[in-house]
Amino acid sequence: AKRRTLMTTPATTREARDAGHALFAADGVPVTVMRDSTGFVAQRIVATIVNIGCDIAQKQIATPRDIDLAVTLGLGYPRGPLALGDALGARTILTILRNIHTVLGDPRYRPSPWLARRAQLGLSLTQADAADINASNEAPQ
């Protein structure tokens, strides 16, 4: 690691912060100390990317497969947003979004109903709805 980050909470004492800093810096890697914030930056970004992918799927703008394909080919991401959501777990993404939304009340973090339903049912985010699959198989070619 080139740098480590130590995030304190409002309850972190100076002694605990200093002890944590000493432990993380013991091998010579620089440590940045920052105050608590609503969700780590990476968690907020990843959860938002997955959530936007879920909103696109819910609005049927594109299929889950096409959403992931567009992001991997167009943006060069190693995984599409829905595959990333599956890898991290839909329930985990849902929990992150709900917690941030509860604390901030910011509509950007409102979980997609499509995400919430799939998390509740234990369904993959990458799988198209069964009704959509059946409709595409019945459509004339």
Secondary structure, DSSP 4 states (H G I P E B T S, - for coil): ---EEEEE-TT--HHHHHHHHHHHHTTS--EEEEE--SS-HHHHHHHHHHHHHHHHHHTTSS-HHHHHHHHHHHT--SS-HHHHHHHH-HHHHHHHHHHHHHHH--GGGPPPHHHHHHHHHT--SSSPPHHHHHHHHHS--
